[in-house]
Amino acid sequence: MCKCKIAPKNRSTVPRLELNGAVLAKRIREFLVDQMDVAFDRIYHLVDSSTVLGYVHKSDAKLKPYEGIRVS
């Protein structure tokens, strides 16, 4: 399964767009796990952005509201 999104015309920053992509991947994972009859031992999310990895490893209380909501 795949999903593509086009960046909006308003000038959103690249780290925010990458964070939105990680949120979308999480939602797709939840959908697929719910719909499939197969039990997975492990599921890996691969991201190539150190910014997203930094957001995920921080506490959502230390982030700005936009990032904190998506991380939580």
All heavy atoms as a GROMACS GRO file, in nm:
protein
  573
    1MET      N    1   0.085  -0.117   0.000
    1MET     CA    2   0.000   0.000   0.000
    1MET      C    3   0.089   0.123   0.000
    1MET      O    4   0.193   0.125   0.064
    1MET     CB    5  -0.087   0.000   0.124
    1MET     CG    6  -0.178   0.118   0.132
    1MET     SD    7  -0.289   0.102   0.271
    1MET     CE    8  -0.390   0.241   0.240
    2CYS      N    9   0.048   0.224  -0.071
    2CYS     CA   10   0.125   0.348  -0.072
    2CYS      C   11   0.029   0.467  -0.070
    2CYS      O   12  -0.090   0.454  -0.099
    2CYS     CB   13   0.216   0.356  -0.192
    2CYS     SG   14   0.127   0.372  -0.347
    3LYS      N   15   0.082   0.579  -0.034
    3LYS     CA   16   0.003   0.702  -0.027
    3LYS      C   17   0.096   0.815  -0.066
    3LYS      O   18   0.208   0.825  -0.018
    3LYS     CB   19  -0.050   0.723   0.115
    3LYS     CG   20  -0.122   0.851   0.137
    3LYS     CD   21  -0.260   0.847   0.080
    3LYS     CE   22  -0.332   0.976   0.115
    3LYS     NZ   23  -0.462   0.983   0.057
    4CYS      N   24   0.049   0.902  -0.153
    4CYS     CA   25   0.128   1.019  -0.194
    4CYS      C   26   0.050   1.145  -0.161
    4CYS      O   27  -0.072   1.148  -0.174
    4CYS     CB   28   0.155   1.015  -0.343
    4CYS     SG   29   0.253   0.877  -0.394
    5LYS      N   30   0.121   1.245  -0.120
    5LYS     CA   31   0.059   1.374  -0.094
    5LYS      C   32   0.146   1.482  -0.157
    5LYS      O   33   0.268   1.472  -0.158
    5LYS     CB   34   0.047   1.400   0.057
    5LYS     CG   35  -0.053   1.306   0.123
    5LYS     CD   36  -0.076   1.348   0.264
    5LYS     CE   37  -0.197   1.439   0.263
    5LYS     NZ   38  -0.246   1.472   0.396
    6ILE      N   39   0.082   1.585  -0.205
    6ILE     CA   40   0.153   1.699  -0.263
    6ILE      C   41   0.161   1.807  -0.156
    6ILE      O   42   0.065   1.831  -0.083
    6ILE     CB   43   0.080   1.749  -0.388
    6ILE    CG1   44   0.077   1.639  -0.493
    6ILE    CG2   45   0.146   1.874  -0.443
    6ILE    CD1   46  -0.005   1.671  -0.615
    7ALA      N   47   0.275   1.871  -0.146
    7ALA     CA   48   0.294   1.976  -0.046
    7ALA      C   49   0.199   2.092  -0.075
    7ALA      O   50   0.175   2.127  -0.192
    7ALA     CB   51   0.438   2.025  -0.048
    8PRO      N   52   0.141   2.152   0.028
    8PRO     CA   53   0.049   2.264   0.007
    8PRO      C   54   0.122   2.387  -0.045
    8PRO      O   55   0.244   2.399  -0.032
    8PRO     CB   56  -0.008   2.290   0.148
    8PRO     CG   57   0.094   2.235   0.240
    8PRO     CD   58   0.158   2.120   0.168
    9LYS      N   59   0.044   2.479  -0.104
    9LYS     CA   60   0.104   2.599  -0.160
    9LYS      C   61   0.156   2.694  -0.053
    9LYS      O   62   0.250   2.767  -0.075
    9LYS     CB   63   0.003   2.672  -0.249
    9LYS     CG   64  -0.019   2.604  -0.379
    9LYS     CD   65  -0.102   2.689  -0.471
    9LYS     CE   66  -0.115   2.620  -0.604
    9LYS     NZ   67  -0.181   2.704  -0.703
   10ASN      N   68   0.089   2.693   0.066
   10ASN     CA   69   0.144   2.779   0.172
   10ASN      C   70   0.278   2.722   0.213
   10ASN      O   71   0.300   2.603   0.219
   10ASN     CB   72   0.048   2.790   0.291
   10ASN     CG   73   0.018   2.657   0.356
   10ASN    OD1   74   0.065   2.554   0.311
   10ASN    ND2   75  -0.059   2.659   0.461
   11ARG      N   76   0.369   2.806   0.242
   11ARG     CA   77   0.508   2.767   0.264
   11ARG      C   78   0.529   2.695   0.396
   11ARG      O   79   0.571   2.752   0.494
   11ARG     CB   80   0.598   2.890   0.257
   11ARG     CG   81   0.590   2.966   0.128
   11ARG     CD   82   0.659   2.890   0.020
   11ARG     NE   83   0.650   2.965  -0.106
   11ARG     CZ   84   0.684   2.917  -0.220
   11ARG    NH1   85   0.726   2.794  -0.229
   11ARG    NH2   86   0.677   2.991  -0.328
   12SER      N   87   0.499   2.566   0.398
   12SER     CA   88   0.525   2.484   0.515
   12SER      C   89   0.671   2.440   0.510
   12SER      O   90   0.726   2.416   0.402
   12SER     CB   91   0.433   2.363   0.516
   12SER     OG   92   0.444   2.294   0.636
   13THR      N   93   0.735   2.429   0.625
   13THR     CA   94   0.876   2.394   0.628
   13THR      C   95   0.895   2.245   0.599
   13THR      O   96   0.804   2.164   0.619
   13THR     CB   97   0.938   2.427   0.764
   13THR    OG1   98   0.872   2.349   0.864
   13THR    CG2   99   0.923   2.574   0.796
   14VAL      N  100   1.012   2.210   0.555
   14VAL     CA  101   1.044   2.071   0.522
   14VAL      C  102   1.035   1.981   0.646
   14VAL      O  103   0.978   1.872   0.638
   14VAL     CB  104   1.182   2.061   0.454
   14VAL    CG1  105   1.225   1.917   0.436
   14VAL    CG2  106   1.178   2.132   0.320
   15PRO      N  107   1.088   2.022   0.763
   15PRO     CA  108   1.072   1.934   0.879
   15PRO      C  109   0.925   1.907   0.914
   15PRO      O  110   0.890   1.795   0.953
   15PRO     CB  111   1.141   2.011   0.992
   15PRO     CG  112   1.241   2.095   0.922
   15PRO     CD  113   1.177   2.134   0.793
   16ARG      N  114   0.838   2.006   0.899
   16ARG     CA  115   0.696   1.984   0.927
   16ARG      C  116   0.635   1.889   0.826
   16ARG      O  117   0.554   1.803   0.861
   16ARG     CB  118   0.620   2.116   0.926
   16ARG     CG  119   0.641   2.196   1.051
   16ARG     CD  120   0.549   2.315   1.054
   16ARG     NE  121   0.559   2.382   1.183
   16ARG     CZ  122   0.477   2.476   1.222
   16ARG    NH1  123   0.380   2.516   1.143
   16ARG    NH2  124   0.492   2.531   1.340
   17LEU      N  125   0.673   1.900   0.700
   17LEU     CA  126   0.622   1.808   0.598
   17LEU      C  127   0.669   1.666   0.626
   17LEU      O  128   0.593   1.570   0.609
   17LEU     CB  129   0.666   1.854   0.459
   17LEU     CG  130   0.606   1.985   0.408
   17LEU    CD1  131   0.673   2.026   0.278
   17LEU    CD2  132   0.457   1.973   0.390
   18GLU      N  133   0.794   1.650   0.668
   18GLU     CA  134   0.845   1.517   0.700
   18GLU      C  135   0.776   1.459   0.823
   18GLU      O  136   0.749   1.340   0.829
   18GLU     CB  137   0.996   1.524   0.719
   18GLU     CG  138   1.070   1.551   0.590
   18GLU     CD  139   1.219   1.568   0.608
   18GLU    OE1  140   1.265   1.580   0.723
   18GLU    OE2  141   1.289   1.569   0.507
   19LEU      N  142   0.746   1.544   0.921
   19LEU     CA  143   0.674   1.498   1.039
   19LEU      C  144   0.533   1.454   1.001
   19LEU      O  145   0.483   1.353   1.050
   19LEU     CB  146   0.670   1.609   1.144
   19LEU     CG  147   0.614   1.574   1.280
   19LEU    CD1  148   0.691   1.460   1.342
   19LEU    CD2  149   0.614   1.695   1.370
   20ASN      N  150   0.468   1.527   0.911
   20ASN     CA  151   0.336   1.487   0.863
   20ASN      C  152   0.343   1.354   0.789
   20ASN      O  153   0.252   1.272   0.798
   20ASN     CB  154   0.276   1.594   0.772
   20ASN     CG  155   0.227   1.714   0.849
   20ASN    OD1  156   0.195   1.704   0.966
   20ASN    ND2  157   0.223   1.827   0.783
   21GLY      N  158   0.451   1.331   0.716
   21GLY     CA  159   0.470   1.203   0.648
   21GLY      C  160   0.484   1.088   0.746
   21GLY      O  161   0.430   0.978   0.724
   22ALA      N  162   0.552   1.112   0.857
   22ALA     CA  163   0.566   1.008   0.960
   22ALA      C  164   0.430   0.977   1.025
   22ALA      O  165   0.399   0.862   1.053
   22ALA     CB  166   0.667   1.051   1.065
   23VAL      N  167   0.350   1.081   1.046
   23VAL     CA  168   0.215   1.061   1.103
   23VAL      C  169   0.129   0.980   1.006
   23VAL      O  170   0.056   0.889   1.046
   23VAL     CB  171   0.149   1.196   1.137
   23VAL    CG1  172   0.003   1.179   1.173
   23VAL    CG2  173   0.224   1.265   1.249
   24LEU      N  174   0.139   1.012   0.878
   24LEU     CA  175   0.064   0.939   0.776
   24LEU      C  176   0.107   0.792   0.771
   24LEU      O  177   0.023   0.702   0.760
   24LEU     CB  178   0.082   1.005   0.640
   24LEU     CG  179   0.006   0.946   0.525
   24LEU    CD1  180  -0.144   0.960   0.547
   24LEU    CD2  181   0.045   1.015   0.396
   25ALA      N  182   0.237   0.766   0.784
   25ALA     CA  183   0.286   0.628   0.785
   25ALA      C  184   0.231   0.552   0.905
   25ALA      O  185   0.196   0.434   0.895
   25ALA     CB  186   0.439   0.626   0.786
   26LYS      N  187   0.223   0.616   1.020
   26LYS     CA  188   0.168   0.552   1.140
   26LYS      C  189   0.021   0.518   1.120
   26LYS      O  190  -0.024   0.410   1.157
   26LYS     CB  191   0.182   0.644   1.260
   26LYS     CG  192   0.123   0.589   1.387
   26LYS     CD  193   0.093   0.705   1.482
   26LYS     CE  194  -0.005   0.667   1.586
   26LYS     NZ  195  -0.143   0.687   1.550
   27ARG      N  196  -0.055   0.607   1.058
   27ARG     CA  197  -0.197   0.581   1.034
   27ARG      C  198  -0.216   0.467   0.936
   27ARG      O  199  -0.305   0.383   0.952
   27ARG     CB  200  -0.264   0.707   0.983
   27ARG     CG  201  -0.276   0.814   1.089
   27ARG     CD  202  -0.339   0.939   1.034
   27ARG     NE  203  -0.343   1.042   1.136
   27ARG     CZ  204  -0.362   1.170   1.112
   27ARG    NH1  205  -0.379   1.212   0.987
   27ARG    NH2  206  -0.362   1.257   1.210
   28ILE      N  207  -0.132   0.461   0.833
   28ILE     CA  208  -0.141   0.352   0.735
   28ILE      C  209  -0.106   0.219   0.803
   28ILE      O  210  -0.170   0.118   0.779
   28ILE     CB  211  -0.049   0.380   0.614
   28ILE    CG1  212  -0.108   0.493   0.531
   28ILE    CG2  213  -0.031   0.256   0.529
   28ILE    CD1  214  -0.020   0.538   0.418
   29ARG      N  215  -0.004   0.219   0.890
   29ARG     CA  216   0.034   0.098   0.962
   29ARG      C  217  -0.082   0.048   1.047
   29ARG      O  218  -0.114  -0.070   1.045
   29ARG     CB  219   0.155   0.122   1.051
   29ARG     CG  220   0.192  -0.003   1.132
   29ARG     CD  221   0.294   0.024   1.240
   29ARG     NE  222   0.252   0.125   1.335
   29ARG     CZ  223   0.181   0.100   1.447
   29ARG    NH1  224   0.144  -0.022   1.475
   29ARG    NH2  225   0.149   0.198   1.527
   30GLU      N  226  -0.146   0.138   1.121
   30GLU     CA  227  -0.260   0.098   1.204
   30GLU      C  228  -0.372   0.040   1.119
   30GLU      O  229  -0.435  -0.059   1.157
   30GLU     CB  230  -0.311   0.217   1.284
   30GLU     CG  231  -0.218   0.258   1.396
   30GLU     CD  232  -0.267   0.381   1.469
   30GLU    OE1  233  -0.359   0.451   1.418
   30GLU    OE2  234  -0.213   0.409   1.576
   31PHE      N  235  -0.398   0.099   1.004
   31PHE     CA  236  -0.502   0.049   0.914
   31PHE      C  237  -0.468  -0.091   0.863
   31PHE      O  238  -0.553  -0.180   0.865
   31PHE     CB  239  -0.520   0.146   0.797
   31PHE     CG  240  -0.612   0.095   0.691
   31PHE    CD1  241  -0.749   0.096   0.709
   31PHE    CD2  242  -0.562   0.044   0.572
   31PHE    CE1  243  -0.835   0.048   0.612
   31PHE    CE2  244  -0.646  -0.005   0.474
   31PHE     CZ  245  -0.783  -0.002   0.494
   32LEU      N  246  -0.344  -0.110   0.818
   32LEU     CA  247  -0.306  -0.239   0.762
   32LEU      C  248  -0.305  -0.349   0.868
   32LEU      O  249  -0.350  -0.460   0.842
   32LEU     CB  250  -0.168  -0.228   0.697
   32LEU     CG  251  -0.162  -0.150   0.567
   32LEU    CD1  252  -0.019  -0.137   0.520
   32LEU    CD2  253  -0.249  -0.213   0.460
   33VAL      N  254  -0.257  -0.318   0.988
   33VAL     CA  255  -0.255  -0.418   1.094
   33VAL      C  256  -0.398  -0.457   1.131
   33VAL      O  257  -0.428  -0.573   1.157
   33VAL     CB  258  -0.178  -0.366   1.217
   33VAL    CG1  259  -0.200  -0.452   1.339
   33VAL    CG2  260  -0.030  -0.356   1.185
   34ASP      N  261  -0.489  -0.360   1.130
   34ASP     CA  262  -0.629  -0.386   1.163
   34ASP      C  263  -0.698  -0.469   1.055
   34ASP      O  264  -0.779  -0.557   1.086
   34ASP     CB  265  -0.702  -0.254   1.183
   34ASP     CG  266  -0.845  -0.273   1.228
   34ASP    OD1  267  -0.866  -0.352   1.322
   34ASP    OD2  268  -0.935  -0.209   1.170
   35GLN      N  269  -0.664  -0.447   0.928
   35GLN     CA  270  -0.734  -0.512   0.817
   35GLN      C  271  -0.679  -0.650   0.781
   35GLN      O  272  -0.751  -0.730   0.724
   35GLN     CB  273  -0.729  -0.422   0.693
   35GLN     CG  274  -0.801  -0.291   0.710
   35GLN     CD  275  -0.950  -0.310   0.732
   35GLN    OE1  276  -1.013  -0.391   0.665
   35GLN    NE2  277  -1.006  -0.237   0.827
   36MET      N  278  -0.554  -0.675   0.812
   36MET     CA  279  -0.492  -0.802   0.771
   36MET      C  280  -0.510  -0.909   0.878
   36MET      O  281  -0.518  -0.880   0.997
   36MET     CB  282  -0.344  -0.780   0.742
   36MET     CG  283  -0.320  -0.687   0.625
   36MET     SD  284  -0.148  -0.668   0.588
   36MET     CE  285  -0.112  -0.823   0.512
   37ASP      N  286  -0.515  -1.032   0.834
   37ASP     CA  287  -0.529  -1.146   0.924
   37ASP      C  288  -0.394  -1.202   0.968
   37ASP      O  289  -0.389  -1.303   1.035
   37ASP     CB  290  -0.610  -1.257   0.856
   37ASP     CG  291  -0.753  -1.213   0.830
   37ASP    OD1  292  -0.804  -1.130   0.907
   37ASP    OD2  293  -0.813  -1.264   0.733
   38VAL      N  294  -0.288  -1.136   0.930
   38VAL     CA  295  -0.153  -1.182   0.961
   38VAL      C  296  -0.103  -1.111   1.086
   38VAL      O  297  -0.117  -0.990   1.099
   38VAL     CB  298  -0.058  -1.154   0.843
   38VAL    CG1  299   0.082  -1.199   0.873
   38VAL    CG2  300  -0.110  -1.219   0.716
   39ALA      N  301  -0.044  -1.186   1.178
   39ALA     CA  302   0.016  -1.126   1.297
   39ALA      C  303   0.165  -1.102   1.270
   39ALA      O  304   0.238  -1.193   1.233
   39ALA     CB  305  -0.001  -1.217   1.416
   40PHE      N  306   0.208  -0.980   1.287
   40PHE     CA  307   0.348  -0.944   1.263
   40PHE      C  308   0.424  -0.946   1.395
   40PHE      O  309   0.375  -0.903   1.498
   40PHE     CB  310   0.357  -0.804   1.202
   40PHE     CG  311   0.292  -0.793   1.067
   40PHE    CD1  312   0.166  -0.738   1.054
   40PHE    CD2  313   0.358  -0.837   0.954
   40PHE    CE1  314   0.106  -0.727   0.930
   40PHE    CE2  315   0.299  -0.826   0.830
   40PHE     CZ  316   0.173  -0.772   0.817
   41ASP      N  317   0.548  -0.997   1.390
   41ASP     CA  318   0.633  -0.994   1.509
   41ASP      C  319   0.685  -0.854   1.534
   41ASP      O  320   0.684  -0.804   1.646
   41ASP     CB  321   0.752  -1.089   1.494
   41ASP     CG  322   0.709  -1.235   1.493
   41ASP    OD1  323   0.602  -1.265   1.551
   41ASP    OD2  324   0.782  -1.316   1.434
   42ARG      N  325   0.732  -0.790   1.429
   42ARG     CA  326   0.788  -0.655   1.440
   42ARG      C  327   0.747  -0.573   1.318
   42ARG      O  328   0.732  -0.626   1.209
   42ARG     CB  329   0.939  -0.658   1.446
   42ARG     CG  330   0.993  -0.723   1.568
   42ARG     CD  331   1.142  -0.718   1.567
   42ARG     NE  332   1.193  -0.793   1.680
   42ARG     CZ  333   1.319  -0.820   1.698
   42ARG    NH1  334   1.408  -0.780   1.611
   42ARG    NH2  335   1.357  -0.888   1.803
   43ILE      N  336   0.732  -0.446   1.340
   43ILE     CA  337   0.703  -0.353   1.232
   43ILE      C  338   0.804  -0.239   1.242
   43ILE      O  339   0.821  -0.181   1.349
   43ILE     CB  340   0.560  -0.299   1.240
   43ILE    CG1  341   0.460  -0.413   1.228
   43ILE    CG2  342   0.536  -0.194   1.132
   43ILE    CD1  343   0.317  -0.374   1.248
   44TYR      N  344   0.871  -0.209   1.133
   44TYR     CA  345   0.972  -0.103   1.130
   44TYR      C  346   0.920   0.014   1.047
   44TYR      O  347   0.867  -0.005   0.938
   44TYR     CB  348   1.103  -0.153   1.069
   44TYR     CG  349   1.170  -0.260   1.149
   44TYR    CD1  350   1.160  -0.393   1.112
   44TYR    CD2  351   1.245  -0.227   1.261
   44TYR    CE1  352   1.222  -0.492   1.186
   44TYR    CE2  353   1.309  -0.326   1.335
   44TYR     CZ  354   1.297  -0.458   1.297
   44TYR     OH  355   1.359  -0.555   1.369
   45HIS      N  356   0.941   0.134   1.097
   45HIS     CA  357   0.915   0.255   1.021
   45HIS      C  358   1.050   0.312   0.981
   45HIS      O  359   1.132   0.343   1.067
   45HIS     CB  360   0.839   0.358   1.104
   45HIS     CG  361   0.696   0.325   1.123
   45HIS    ND1  362   0.597   0.371   1.040
   45HIS    CD2  363   0.633   0.248   1.214
   45HIS    CE1  364   0.482   0.326   1.080
   45HIS    NE2  365   0.501   0.250   1.186
   46LEU      N  366   1.073   0.326   0.854
   46LEU     CA  367   1.199   0.378   0.804
   46LEU      C  368   1.181   0.523   0.764
   46LEU      O  369   1.096   0.556   0.682
   46LEU     CB  370   1.248   0.296   0.685
   46LEU     CG  371   1.266   0.146   0.711
   46LEU    CD1  372   1.304   0.075   0.582
   46LEU    CD2  373   1.370   0.124   0.818
   47VAL      N  374   1.260   0.609   0.824
   47VAL     CA  375   1.260   0.751   0.788
   47VAL      C  376   1.403   0.792   0.758
   47VAL      O  377   1.498   0.738   0.817
   47VAL     CB  378   1.201   0.840   0.899
   47VAL    CG1  379   1.055   0.812   0.920
   47VAL    CG2  380   1.277   0.825   1.028
   48ASP      N  381   1.419   0.883   0.666
   48ASP     CA  382   1.554   0.927   0.631
   48ASP      C  383   1.582   1.067   0.684
   48ASP      O  384   1.678   1.130   0.645
   48ASP     CB  385   1.573   0.922   0.480
   48ASP     CG  386   1.478   1.014   0.406
   48ASP    OD1  387   1.381   1.061   0.468
   48ASP    OD2  388   1.501   1.039   0.287
   49SER      N  389   1.501   1.114   0.775
   49SER     CA  390   1.518   1.248   0.827
   49SER      C  391   1.561   1.243   0.973
   49SER      O  392   1.492   1.187   1.058
   49SER     CB  393   1.385   1.325   0.816
   49SER     OG  394   1.395   1.447   0.884
   50SER      N  395   1.675   1.304   1.001
   50SER     CA  396   1.720   1.310   1.140
   50SER      C  397   1.631   1.403   1.222
   50SER      O  398   1.622   1.389   1.344
   50SER     CB  399   1.866   1.356   1.146
   50SER     OG  400   1.880   1.484   1.088
   51THR      N  401   1.564   1.496   1.155
   51THR     CA  402   1.472   1.586   1.225
   51THR      C  403   1.355   1.509   1.283
   51THR      O  404   1.317   1.528   1.399
   51THR     CB  405   1.420   1.695   1.129
   51THR    OG1  406   1.530   1.754   1.062
   51THR    CG2  407   1.344   1.800   1.203
   52VAL      N  408   1.295   1.421   1.205
   52VAL     CA  409   1.182   1.340   1.252
   52VAL      C  410   1.227   1.248   1.364
   52VAL      O  411   1.158   1.233   1.465
   52VAL     CB  412   1.119   1.261   1.136
   52VAL    CG1  413   1.014   1.163   1.187
   52VAL    CG2  414   1.058   1.355   1.035
   53LEU      N  415   1.343   1.188   1.350
   53LEU     CA  416   1.395   1.102   1.456
   53LEU      C  417   1.416   1.182   1.585
   53LEU      O  418   1.390   1.133   1.694
   53LEU     CB  419   1.525   1.036   1.412
   53LEU     CG  420   1.511   0.932   1.302
   53LEU    CD1  421   1.650   0.885   1.257
   53LEU    CD2  422   1.428   0.816   1.347
   54GLY      N  423   1.463   1.304   1.571
   54GLY     CA  424   1.481   1.390   1.687
   54GLY      C  425   1.349   1.423   1.754
   54GLY      O  426   1.338   1.425   1.877
   55TYR      N  427   1.245   1.450   1.673
   55TYR     CA  428   1.112   1.478   1.728
   55TYR      C  429   1.058   1.357   1.804
   55TYR      O  430   1.002   1.369   1.912
   55TYR     CB  431   1.013   1.513   1.617
   55TYR     CG  432   1.023   1.652   1.563
   55TYR    CD1  433   1.005   1.676   1.427
   55TYR    CD2  434   1.048   1.761   1.644
   55TYR    CE1  435   1.012   1.804   1.375
   55TYR    CE2  436   1.055   1.889   1.593
   55TYR     CZ  437   1.037   1.910   1.458
   55TYR     OH  438   1.043   2.036   1.407
   56VAL      N  439   1.074   1.239   1.747
   56VAL     CA  440   1.017   1.119   1.805
   56VAL      C  441   1.082   1.086   1.940
   56VAL      O  442   1.016   1.039   2.032
   56VAL     CB  443   1.029   1.000   1.707
   56VAL    CG1  444   0.992   0.869   1.771
   56VAL    CG2  445   0.942   1.026   1.584
   57HIS      N  446   1.211   1.113   1.952
   57HIS     CA  447   1.282   1.079   2.076
   57HIS      C  448   1.269   1.185   2.185
   57HIS      O  449   1.314   1.162   2.296
   57HIS     CB  450   1.430   1.051   2.045
   57HIS     CG  451   1.451   0.927   1.965
   57HIS    ND1  452   1.419   0.802   2.012
   57HIS    CD2  453   1.497   0.909   1.839
   57HIS    CE1  454   1.447   0.712   1.920
   57HIS    NE2  455   1.494   0.774   1.814
   58LYS      N  456   1.209   1.300   2.154
   58LYS     CA  457   1.187   1.403   2.255
   58LYS      C  458   1.051   1.385   2.321
   58LYS      O  459   0.959   1.328   2.263
   58LYS     CB  460   1.190   1.543   2.192
   58LYS     CG  461   1.327   1.595   2.163
   58LYS     CD  462   1.317   1.739   2.116
   58LYS     CE  463   1.453   1.795   2.080
   58LYS     NZ  464   1.441   1.931   2.029
   59SER      N  465   1.038   1.438   2.438
   59SER     CA  466   0.909   1.440   2.506
   59SER      C  467   0.820   1.544   2.437
   59SER      O  468   0.869   1.652   2.400
   59SER     CB  469   0.927   1.476   2.653
   59SER     OG  470   0.804   1.501   2.713
   60ASP      N  471   0.691   1.513   2.418
   60ASP     CA  472   0.604   1.607   2.347
   60ASP      C  473   0.581   1.735   2.427
   60ASP      O  474   0.541   1.836   2.372
   60ASP     CB  475   0.472   1.541   2.309
   60ASP     CG  476   0.396   1.489   2.429
   60ASP    OD1  477   0.457   1.469   2.533
   60ASP    OD2  478   0.275   1.466   2.415
   61ALA      N  479   0.609   1.736   2.557
   61ALA     CA  480   0.593   1.858   2.638
   61ALA      C  481   0.701   1.961   2.605
   61ALA      O  482   0.682   2.080   2.627
   61ALA     CB  483   0.598   1.823   2.786
   62LYS      N  484   0.815   1.915   2.550
   62LYS     CA  485   0.925   2.006   2.519
   62LYS      C  486   0.915   2.066   2.379
   62LYS      O  487   0.996   2.150   2.343
   62LYS     CB  488   1.058   1.933   2.533
   62LYS     CG  489   1.088   1.888   2.674
   62LYS     CD  490   1.221   1.818   2.679
   62LYS     CE  491   1.252   1.772   2.820
   62LYS     NZ  492   1.381   1.703   2.828
   63LEU      N  493   0.819   2.023   2.301
   63LEU     CA  494   0.806   2.068   2.163
   63LEU      C  495   0.703   2.180   2.151
   63LEU      O  496   0.621   2.202   2.240
   63LEU     CB  497   0.766   1.951   2.074
   63LEU     CG  498   0.865   1.836   2.068
   63LEU    CD1  499   0.802   1.718   1.994
   63LEU    CD2  500   0.992   1.878   1.998
   64LYS      N  501   0.706   2.248   2.037
   64LYS     CA  502   0.603   2.348   2.007
   64LYS      C  503   0.469   2.277   1.988
   64LYS      O  504   0.466   2.157   1.962
   64LYS     CB  505   0.642   2.424   1.880
   64LYS     CG  506   0.768   2.506   1.896
   64LYS     CD  507   0.803   2.574   1.767
   64LYS     CE  508   0.933   2.650   1.780
   64LYS     NZ  509   0.974   2.711   1.654
   65PRO      N  510   0.357   2.348   1.998
   65PRO     CA  511   0.226   2.282   1.989
   65PRO      C  512   0.206   2.200   1.861
   65PRO      O  513   0.154   2.089   1.867
   65PRO     CB  514   0.128   2.398   1.995
   65PRO     CG  515   0.200   2.504   2.069
   65PRO     CD  516   0.345   2.489   2.032
   66TYR      N  517   0.246   2.252   1.746
   66TYR     CA  518   0.225   2.180   1.620
   66TYR      C  519   0.298   2.046   1.621
   66TYR      O  520   0.241   1.942   1.588
   66TYR     CB  521   0.278   2.268   1.504
   66TYR     CG  522   0.254   2.208   1.367
   66TYR    CD1  523   0.135   2.229   1.300
   66TYR    CD2  524   0.351   2.130   1.304
   66TYR    CE1  525   0.113   2.175   1.176
   66TYR    CE2  526   0.330   2.076   1.180
   66TYR     CZ  527   0.211   2.099   1.115
   66TYR     OH  528   0.189   2.045   0.992
   67GLU      N  529   0.425   2.048   1.660
   67GLU     CA  530   0.504   1.926   1.661
   67GLU      C  531   0.462   1.834   1.774
   67GLU      O  532   0.460   1.713   1.760
   67GLU     CB  533   0.654   1.959   1.672
   67GLU     CG  534   0.713   2.022   1.549
   67GLU     CD  535   0.696   2.173   1.542
   67GLU    OE1  536   0.644   2.232   1.638
   67GLU    OE2  537   0.732   2.232   1.440
   68GLY      N  538   0.428   1.890   1.890
   68GLY     CA  539   0.391   1.811   2.006
   68GLY      C  540   0.266   1.727   1.982
   68GLY      O  541   0.259   1.611   2.024
   69ILE      N  542   0.169   1.784   1.914
   69ILE     CA  543   0.045   1.711   1.884
   69ILE      C  544   0.074   1.593   1.793
   69ILE      O  545   0.024   1.483   1.814
   69ILE     CB  546  -0.059   1.804   1.821
   69ILE    CG1  547  -0.108   1.904   1.926
   69ILE    CG2  548  -0.176   1.726   1.760
   69ILE    CD1  549  -0.193   2.015   1.869
   70ARG      N  550   0.157   1.613   1.693
   70ARG     CA  551   0.186   1.505   1.599
   70ARG      C  552   0.275   1.397   1.660
   70ARG      O  553   0.262   1.280   1.628
   70ARG     CB  554   0.249   1.563   1.473
   70ARG     CG  555   0.142   1.621   1.384
   70ARG     CD  556   0.188   1.738   1.302
   70ARG     NE  557   0.076   1.795   1.230
   70ARG     CZ  558  -0.009   1.881   1.281
   70ARG    NH1  559   0.002   1.919   1.406
   70ARG    NH2  560  -0.109   1.929   1.209
   71VAL      N  561   0.365   1.435   1.750
   71VAL     CA  562   0.451   1.336   1.815
   71VAL      C  563   0.372   1.252   1.914
   71VAL      O  564   0.390   1.132   1.924
   71VAL     CB  565   0.572   1.404   1.883
   71VAL    CG1  566   0.648   1.308   1.971
   71VAL    CG2  567   0.664   1.462   1.778
   72SER      N  568   0.279   1.316   1.986
   72SER     CA  569   0.200   1.240   2.084
   72SER      C  570   0.105   1.147   2.014
   72SER      O  571   0.076   1.040   2.056
   72SER     CB  572   0.124   1.333   2.175
   72SER     OG  573   0.026   1.406   2.104
   0.00000   0.00000   0.00000
